[in-house]
């Protein structure tokens, strides 16, 4: 079976933009239409998706009378995954042909061999072009069709750019040129993953963060790439849900993915700081700010119905809730438009390329090739000291500095969680888990206080106390400066909980 490492980029586009994108590719300098094909692919797995869970894809694709069996290994990189192909005579997989591939060991198990069945099917019309640039030859393939699983269909409109020869920079430059001229959206979610999610009935739902596959023998560079890919993949997986106004959880999980990514950038800064680092960090901060505004209003809107319960006859409560909903929808729309903008699309492309092929990998002073454990231990120890300094006198801090302590706790937790299964990063796993648990408790307690403060600020900005102006009866118990009933006594309780958690973290000599 032939083996190869593809270097490819995938983009999604809307049906309404199909003609524009096809015209763009056709008009590309030296573009030559190569072929038009109807492709029917069947993907195989066990009922428990054991191949997929181990990072493998087994597919047989029919193109006319030709049948190609493909094994793909999805790790370590989405830009250049491992791929092995062989000719086969039917649409049924031939397991003898996978010998010599990384899948052979797994497929040799009788429980796997006997349980393989069709997981889903993909039918597309593919139009391919060869584009010759100054630095290489690139195949551009336009796919239009559908994925089918369990009676459900999911439309496919995808552009794949694959480097056939030459310098990979030619591929990246062409991709940026195309994005600047057409609404192409970089995607790390393959047809295979979409098919598996469709088969499970979870496509388009919010997805919680996944765990990077870190090994104790990894170098610093390998670990950072794996973490970055995982965070970026999780972010892409939640993008569809972000566009659905009733899917608040997708906004939350997309934001968490960005926070985890930014935390890893901070942790590995001495290694990855290069000419692109500041720009990437700045753009991620811009995007995180937009999602943060949307998330804050989701939380505020969820808390406002409790306010209405204070005075059910007060129409002002309903007015406030209505205004908050309008602001929430406006913030969500702003985030969606930014993600769909050229700036947002270029950011996602540049980030994926930088993770795989950034200048940081080639810097003479880089520690990318050094063992992982010692570097991470030193960095986490430094972050812990920073957190302890920020939290000194927590019980008496003003809201601003207190919120910074919460952010420090969150970042320390995200950083530490990545390495729970990596030996020698911490003194022992029990201490590390305790540190993570305490950071989470502190983060949660201070988060509740911040949510209460946000409600009070919103009430004050909307002049909650002016019920007479709204035609209601004056109610001195409800004013712009009073806390909601659920907050009465709650702030002090949550602050005490946060202080206890902080003291436990400060006393935890985890590193």
VENLINLIN-V25240 format. One record per residue. N is the residue number from 1. RES is the residue in three letters. SS is DSSP state (helix for helix, strand for strand, loop for the rest). PHI is phi as a letter, one per 30 degrees, with the letter a starting at -180 (NA if undefined). NEAR is the number of other C-alpha atoms within 10 Angstrom. Layout:
N & RES & SS & PHI & NEAR
N & RES & SS & PHI & NEAR
This chain:
1 & UNK & loop & NA & 17
2 & UNK & strand & d & 11
3 & UNK & strand & c & 15
4 & UNK & strand & a & 13
5 & UNK & strand & c & 14
6 & UNK & loop & d & 15
7 & UNK & loop & c & 19
8 & UNK & strand & b & 20
9 & UNK & strand & b & 23
10 & UNK & strand & c & 22
11 & UNK & strand & b & 22
12 & UNK & strand & c & 19
13 & UNK & loop & b & 17
14 & UNK & loop & d & 14
15 & UNK & helix & e & 12
16 & UNK & helix & d & 8
17 & UNK & helix & c & 13
18 & UNK & helix & e & 17
19 & UNK & helix & d & 9
20 & UNK & helix & d & 13
21 & UNK & helix & d & 21
22 & UNK & helix & d & 14
23 & UNK & helix & d & 10
24 & UNK & helix & d & 15
25 & UNK & helix & d & 21
26 & UNK & helix & d & 18
27 & UNK & loop & d & 12
28 & UNK & loop & e & 16
29 & UNK & loop & e & 11
30 & UNK & loop & i & 12
31 & UNK & loop & d & 19
32 & UNK & strand & b & 17
33 & UNK & strand & d & 16
34 & UNK & strand & c & 13
35 & UNK & strand & a & 11
36 & UNK & strand & b & 13
37 & UNK & strand & b & 13
38 & UNK & strand & c & 16
39 & UNK & strand & c & 16
40 & UNK & strand & c & 17
41 & UNK & strand & c & 21
42 & UNK & strand & c & 22
43 & UNK & strand & c & 24
44 & UNK & strand & c & 22
45 & UNK & strand & a & 23
46 & UNK & loop & d & 17
47 & UNK & loop & e & 13
48 & UNK & loop & c & 11
49 & UNK & loop & h & 17
50 & UNK & helix & d & 16
51 & UNK & helix & d & 20
52 & UNK & helix & d & 18
53 & UNK & helix & d & 10
54 & UNK & loop & c & 13
55 & UNK & loop & i & 13
56 & UNK & strand & b & 22
57 & UNK & strand & b & 20
58 & UNK & strand & b & 22
59 & UNK & strand & b & 25
60 & UNK & strand & b & 24
61 & UNK & strand & c & 23
62 & UNK & strand & c & 20
63 & UNK & strand & b & 12
64 & UNK & loop & i & 10
65 & UNK & loop & c & 7
66 & UNK & strand & d & 12
67 & UNK & strand & b & 19
68 & UNK & strand & c & 18
69 & UNK & strand & c & 27
70 & UNK & strand & b & 23
71 & UNK & strand & c & 23
72 & UNK & strand & b & 21
73 & UNK & strand & c & 23
74 & UNK & loop & d & 18
75 & UNK & loop & c & 16
76 & UNK & loop & c & 15
77 & UNK & loop & b & 18
78 & UNK & loop & d & 22
79 & UNK & loop & d & 21
80 & UNK & loop & b & 18
81 & UNK & loop & d & 16
82 & UNK & strand & d & 21
83 & UNK & strand & b & 20
84 & UNK & strand & b & 21
85 & UNK & strand & b & 19
86 & UNK & strand & a & 16
87 & UNK & strand & d & 16
88 & UNK & loop & b & 18
89 & UNK & loop & d & 13
90 & UNK & loop & b & 15
91 & UNK & loop & d & 18
92 & UNK & loop & c & 17
93 & UNK & loop & d & 21
94 & UNK & loop & c & 14
95 & UNK & helix & d & 14
96 & UNK & helix & d & 11
97 & UNK & helix & d & 18
98 & UNK & helix & c & 22
99 & UNK & loop & d & 13
100 & UNK & loop & j & 13
101 & UNK & loop & c & 18
102 & UNK & loop & d & 16
103 & UNK & loop & d & 21
104 & UNK & helix & e & 15
105 & UNK & helix & d & 11
106 & UNK & helix & d & 15
107 & UNK & helix & d & 19
108 & UNK & loop & d & 15
109 & UNK & loop & d & 10
110 & UNK & helix & e & 9
111 & UNK & helix & d & 11
112 & UNK & helix & d & 18
113 & UNK & helix & e & 14
114 & UNK & loop & d & 11
115 & UNK & loop & c & 14
116 & UNK & loop & d & 20
117 & UNK & strand & a & 16
118 & UNK & strand & d & 14
119 & UNK & strand & c & 22
120 & UNK & strand & a & 23
121 & UNK & strand & b & 22
122 & UNK & strand & b & 22
123 & UNK & strand & b & 20
124 & UNK & strand & b & 20
125 & UNK & strand & c & 18
126 & UNK & strand & c & 19
127 & UNK & strand & c & 18
128 & UNK & strand & c & 22
129 & UNK & strand & b & 22
130 & UNK & strand & c & 23
131 & UNK & strand & c & 24
132 & UNK & strand & c & 19
133 & UNK & loop & c & 18
134 & UNK & loop & d & 8
135 & UNK & loop & c & 14
136 & UNK & strand & l & 16
137 & UNK & strand & c & 20
138 & UNK & strand & b & 25
139 & UNK & strand & c & 22
140 & UNK & strand & c & 26
141 & UNK & strand & c & 24
142 & UNK & strand & c & 24
143 & UNK & strand & c & 21
144 & UNK & strand & b & 18
145 & UNK & strand & l & 18
146 & UNK & strand & a & 19
147 & UNK & strand & c & 23
148 & UNK & strand & b & 19
149 & UNK & strand & a & 20
150 & UNK & loop & h & 12
151 & UNK & loop & i & 8
152 & UNK & strand & c & 12
153 & UNK & strand & b & 16
154 & UNK & strand & b & 16
155 & UNK & strand & d & 15
156 & UNK & strand & b & 22
157 & UNK & strand & b & 19
158 & UNK & strand & b & 26
159 & UNK & strand & c & 26
160 & UNK & strand & c & 19
161 & UNK & strand & c & 24
162 & UNK & strand & b & 21
163 & UNK & strand & d & 23
164 & UNK & strand & c & 18
165 & UNK & strand & a & 15
166 & UNK & strand & j & 15
167 & UNK & loop & d & 14
168 & UNK & helix & d & 18
169 & UNK & helix & d & 14
170 & UNK & helix & d & 18
171 & UNK & helix & d & 24
172 & UNK & helix & d & 17
173 & UNK & helix & d & 13
174 & UNK & helix & d & 16
175 & UNK & helix & d & 21
176 & UNK & helix & d & 16
177 & UNK & helix & d & 11
178 & UNK & helix & d & 15
179 & UNK & helix & d & 21
180 & UNK & helix & d & 15
181 & UNK & helix & c & 12
182 & UNK & loop & a & 15
183 & UNK & loop & d & 20
184 & UNK & loop & c & 25
185 & UNK & strand & c & 23
186 & UNK & strand & e & 25
187 & UNK & loop & b & 22
188 & UNK & loop & c & 23
189 & UNK & loop & c & 16
190 & UNK & loop & d & 14
191 & UNK & helix & e & 16
192 & UNK & helix & d & 20
193 & UNK & helix & d & 15
194 & UNK & helix & e & 19
195 & UNK & helix & d & 23
196 & UNK & helix & d & 21
197 & UNK & helix & d & 15
198 & UNK & helix & d & 22
199 & UNK & helix & d & 19
200 & UNK & helix & d & 13
201 & UNK & loop & i & 13
202 & UNK & loop & c & 12
203 & UNK & loop & d & 19
204 & UNK & loop & i & 19
205 & UNK & loop & d & 18
206 & UNK & loop & d & 22
207 & UNK & loop & b & 20
208 & UNK & loop & d & 17
209 & UNK & loop & e & 18
210 & UNK & loop & c & 12
211 & UNK & loop & c & 14
212 & UNK & loop & d & 17
213 & UNK & loop & c & 15
214 & UNK & loop & c & 19
215 & UNK & loop & b & 14
216 & UNK & loop & d & 15
217 & UNK & loop & c & 13
218 & UNK & loop & d & 17
219 & UNK & strand & d & 18
220 & UNK & helix & d & 21
221 & UNK & helix & d & 21
222 & UNK & helix & d & 20
223 & UNK & helix & d & 23
224 & UNK & helix & d & 24
225 & UNK & helix & d & 20
226 & UNK & helix & d & 21
227 & UNK & helix & d & 22
228 & UNK & helix & d & 24
229 & UNK & helix & d & 23
230 & UNK & helix & d & 21
231 & UNK & helix & d & 25
232 & UNK & helix & d & 22
233 & UNK & helix & d & 20
234 & UNK & helix & d & 25
235 & UNK & helix & d & 25
236 & UNK & helix & e & 19
237 & UNK & helix & d & 27
238 & UNK & helix & c & 26
239 & UNK & helix & d & 21
240 & UNK & helix & d & 17
241 & UNK & helix & d & 22
242 & UNK & helix & d & 27
243 & UNK & loop & d & 19
244 & UNK & loop & c & 16
245 & UNK & loop & d & 13
246 & UNK & loop & c & 11
247 & UNK & loop & c & 17
248 & UNK & helix & d & 19
249 & UNK & helix & d & 18
250 & UNK & helix & d & 26
251 & UNK & helix & d & 27
252 & UNK & helix & d & 22
253 & UNK & helix & d & 23
254 & UNK & helix & d & 28
255 & UNK & helix & d & 23
256 & UNK & helix & d & 21
257 & UNK & helix & d & 26
258 & UNK & helix & d & 21
259 & UNK & helix & d & 19
260 & UNK & helix & d & 24
261 & UNK & helix & d & 24
262 & UNK & helix & d & 22
263 & UNK & helix & d & 19
264 & UNK & helix & d & 20
265 & UNK & helix & d & 21
266 & UNK & helix & d & 18
267 & UNK & helix & d & 23
268 & UNK & loop & c & 20
269 & UNK & helix & e & 13
270 & UNK & helix & e & 16
271 & UNK & helix & c & 21
272 & UNK & helix & c & 24
273 & UNK & loop & d & 16
274 & UNK & loop & b & 17
275 & UNK & loop & d & 11
276 & UNK & loop & c & 15
277 & UNK & helix & e & 17
278 & UNK & helix & d & 11
279 & UNK & helix & d & 12
280 & UNK & helix & e & 18
281 & UNK & helix & d & 16
282 & UNK & helix & d & 11
283 & UNK & helix & d & 16
284 & UNK & helix & d & 20
285 & UNK & helix & d & 16
286 & UNK & helix & d & 14
287 & UNK & helix & d & 19
288 & UNK & helix & d & 20
289 & UNK & helix & d & 14
290 & UNK & helix & d & 20
291 & UNK & helix & d & 25
292 & UNK & helix & d & 21
293 & UNK & helix & d & 16
294 & UNK & helix & d & 26
295 & UNK & helix & d & 22
296 & UNK & helix & e & 16
297 & UNK & helix & d & 23
298 & UNK & helix & d & 24
299 & UNK & helix & d & 16
300 & UNK & helix & d & 20
301 & UNK & helix & d & 21
302 & UNK & helix & d & 13
303 & UNK & helix & d & 17
304 & UNK & helix & d & 21
305 & UNK & helix & e & 14
306 & UNK & helix & d & 13
307 & UNK & helix & d & 19
308 & UNK & helix & d & 18
309 & UNK & loop & d & 12
310 & UNK & loop & d & 14
311 & UNK & loop & b & 12
312 & UNK & loop & d & 11
313 & UNK & loop & d & 12
314 & UNK & loop & d & 18
315 & UNK & helix & d & 14
316 & UNK & helix & d & 23
317 & UNK & helix & d & 22
318 & UNK & helix & d & 16
319 & UNK & helix & d & 15
320 & UNK & helix & d & 21
321 & UNK & helix & d & 19
322 & UNK & helix & d & 14
323 & UNK & helix & d & 13
324 & UNK & helix & d & 20
325 & UNK & helix & d & 18
326 & UNK & helix & d & 14
327 & UNK & helix & d & 17
328 & UNK & helix & d & 22
329 & UNK & helix & d & 16
330 & UNK & helix & d & 14
331 & UNK & helix & d & 21
332 & UNK & helix & d & 26
333 & UNK & helix & d & 18
334 & UNK & helix & d & 16
335 & UNK & helix & d & 24
336 & UNK & helix & d & 19
337 & UNK & helix & d & 13
338 & UNK & helix & d & 17
339 & UNK & helix & d & 22
340 & UNK & helix & d & 15
341 & UNK & loop & d & 17
342 & UNK & helix & e & 18
343 & UNK & helix & d & 14
344 & UNK & helix & d & 20
345 & UNK & helix & d & 21
346 & UNK & helix & d & 21
347 & UNK & helix & e & 19
348 & UNK & helix & d & 22
349 & UNK & helix & d & 21
350 & UNK & helix & d & 18
351 & UNK & helix & d & 21
352 & UNK & helix & d & 24
353 & UNK & helix & d & 15
354 & UNK & helix & d & 18
355 & UNK & helix & d & 22
356 & UNK & helix & d & 20
357 & UNK & helix & b & 15
358 & UNK & loop & d & 18
359 & UNK & helix & d & 16
360 & UNK & helix & e & 23
361 & UNK & helix & d & 19
362 & UNK & helix & c & 11
363 & UNK & loop & d & 14
364 & UNK & loop & d & 8
365 & UNK & loop & d & 10
366 & UNK & loop & d & 18
367 & UNK & loop & c & 19
368 & UNK & loop & e & 22
369 & UNK & loop & c & 13
370 & UNK & loop & d & 14
371 & UNK & strand & e & 17
372 & UNK & helix & d & 24
373 & UNK & helix & e & 19
374 & UNK & helix & d & 13
375 & UNK & helix & d & 18
376 & UNK & helix & d & 21
377 & UNK & helix & e & 19
378 & UNK & helix & d & 14
379 & UNK & helix & d & 18
380 & UNK & helix & d & 19
381 & UNK & helix & d & 17
382 & UNK & helix & d & 13
383 & UNK & helix & d & 20
384 & UNK & helix & d & 23
385 & UNK & helix & d & 12
386 & UNK & helix & d & 15
387 & UNK & helix & d & 23
388 & UNK & helix & d & 19
389 & UNK & helix & d & 12
390 & UNK & helix & d & 18
391 & UNK & loop & c & 22
392 & UNK & loop & e & 15
393 & UNK & loop & i & 11
394 & UNK & helix & e & 18
395 & UNK & helix & d & 13
396 & UNK & helix & c & 10
397 & UNK & loop & d & 14
398 & UNK & loop & d & 9
399 & UNK & helix & e & 13
400 & UNK & helix & d & 9
401 & UNK & helix & d & 14
402 & UNK & helix & d & 21
403 & UNK & helix & d & 17
404 & UNK & helix & d & 14
405 & UNK & helix & d & 25
406 & UNK & helix & d & 24
407 & UNK & helix & d & 16
408 & UNK & helix & d & 22
409 & UNK & helix & d & 29
410 & UNK & helix & d & 22
411 & UNK & helix & d & 22
412 & UNK & helix & d & 23
413 & UNK & helix & d & 23
414 & UNK & helix & e & 21
415 & UNK & helix & d & 24
416 & UNK & helix & d & 22
417 & UNK & helix & e & 17
418 & UNK & loop & d & 17
419 & UNK & loop & c & 24
420 & UNK & loop & e & 18
421 & UNK & loop & c & 13
422 & UNK & loop & c & 17
423 & UNK & loop & d & 14
424 & UNK & loop & i & 17
425 & UNK & loop & d & 25
426 & UNK & loop & c & 24
427 & UNK & loop & d & 13
428 & UNK & loop & a & 14
429 & UNK & helix & d & 17
430 & UNK & helix & d & 12
431 & UNK & helix & d & 16
432 & UNK & helix & d & 23
433 & UNK & helix & d & 17
434 & UNK & helix & d & 15
435 & UNK & helix & d & 27
436 & UNK & helix & d & 22
437 & UNK & helix & d & 17
438 & UNK & helix & d & 23
439 & UNK & helix & d & 25
440 & UNK & helix & d & 20
441 & UNK & helix & d & 20
442 & UNK & helix & d & 25
443 & UNK & helix & e & 22
444 & UNK & helix & d & 17
445 & UNK & helix & d & 22
446 & UNK & helix & d & 25
447 & UNK & helix & d & 17
448 & UNK & helix & d & 16
449 & UNK & helix & d & 20
450 & UNK & helix & d & 18
451 & UNK & helix & d & 16
452 & UNK & helix & d & 21
453 & UNK & helix & d & 17
454 & UNK & helix & d & 17
455 & UNK & helix & d & 20
456 & UNK & helix & d & 20
457 & UNK & helix & d & 15
458 & UNK & helix & d & 17
459 & UNK & helix & d & 22
460 & UNK & helix & d & 15
461 & UNK & helix & d & 10
462 & UNK & loop & c & 16
463 & UNK & loop & h & 16
464 & UNK & loop & e & 20
465 & UNK & loop & d & 20
466 & UNK & loop & d & 17
467 & UNK & loop & d & 19
468 & UNK & loop & d & 11
469 & UNK & loop & d & 11
470 & UNK & loop & c & 14
471 & UNK & loop & i & 11
472 & UNK & loop & c & 13
473 & UNK & loop & d & 12
474 & UNK & loop & e & 15
475 & UNK & loop & b & 13
476 & UNK & loop & d & 9
477 & UNK & loop & d & 9
478 & UNK & loop & c & 18
479 & UNK & loop & b & 18
480 & UNK & loop & d & 16
481 & UNK & loop & c & 13
482 & UNK & loop & d & 16
483 & UNK & loop & d & 20
484 & UNK & loop & e & 20
485 & UNK & helix & e & 13
486 & UNK & helix & d & 11
487 & UNK & helix & c & 18
488 & UNK & loop & d & 12
489 & UNK & loop & i & 10
490 & UNK & helix & d & 17
491 & UNK & helix & d & 19
492 & UNK & helix & d & 13
493 & UNK & helix & d & 13
494 & UNK & helix & d & 20
495 & UNK & helix & d & 20
496 & UNK & helix & d & 17
497 & UNK & helix & d & 16
498 & UNK & helix & d & 25
499 & UNK & helix & d & 20
500 & UNK & helix & e & 15
501 & UNK & helix & d & 21
502 & UNK & helix & d & 25
503 & UNK & helix & d & 15
504 & UNK & helix & d & 16
505 & UNK & helix & d & 24
506 & UNK & helix & d & 19
507 & UNK & loop & d & 11
508 & UNK & loop & c & 15
509 & UNK & loop & d & 15
510 & UNK & loop & d & 21
511 & UNK & loop & c & 18
